[in-house]
């Protein structure tokens, strides 16, 4: 299982390599460059699944991600 994912900001294209927790979903991530607050896209459970190059650990293992209502 890969515990690191590179998140790409959809607004400015800045990339940052982030460690993913194995026991929680990450719903928000602030871009270090433009300060945009990233939230999961509709249907995704976390910012790693929406903007990362590697999905979150629960998705990697074939399980579902955290139980999420609509973030927002």
N, C-alpha and C positions, 0 to 999 in steps of 0.2 A: 504494500500500500504506500502510495506517495503522500506525504503529509505537507508538501509545499506546492503552492500554485502561484502562477504569475497572473495578477489581476491587471487588466488593461482598462483604463478609464475611457468610456465611450465619448466623453466630451473633449478631452485634450490628447488622448493617446498615451498618456504617461503609464508606465508599467512598474509594478512593484511586486517583488517576490515575498509572499506571506506564508507563515506557518498556519495550517488549518487545525483547529481543535478537533479532538476525536469525540468529545462529549457534549458538544453544543453546536448549534447553527450560528453563523454570522450573518445577521440580517442587514447590517449597515457597515459601510467602509468609506472613510473619507479619503479622497484622492490627495496625495501628498503634494501634488503640483498645483492643481486648480481649486482644491478644496470642495469639489462637488461631492455631495453625499450620495453614494451609490446604494441602491436598494435592489433586492431580487426582482427580476422580470416576472411578470405574471406566469404562473405555472412552475417557476423554479423555487427551490426551498431556501437558497442562500446566495450571497454575492459570488461565492466561488463557482457555483453552478451557472450563474449568469455571465460573469465577466472573467473567470479564471480559465487557465489552459488545462487545469486538472479539476475534475469535480470533487465535491466534498467526500470525506471518508465513508459515510454511510452509503452513498451512491456507488462508490468504488467497490464496496463489498457486496453489492447487489440488493441491499436492503433499501427501504425507503429512507428518506431524510427525516429530520424532526417533523413532528406533526405541526403543521402551520396553517393558520387561517390565512387570510390575505394580509401580507405585511403592509404597513403603511400608516 
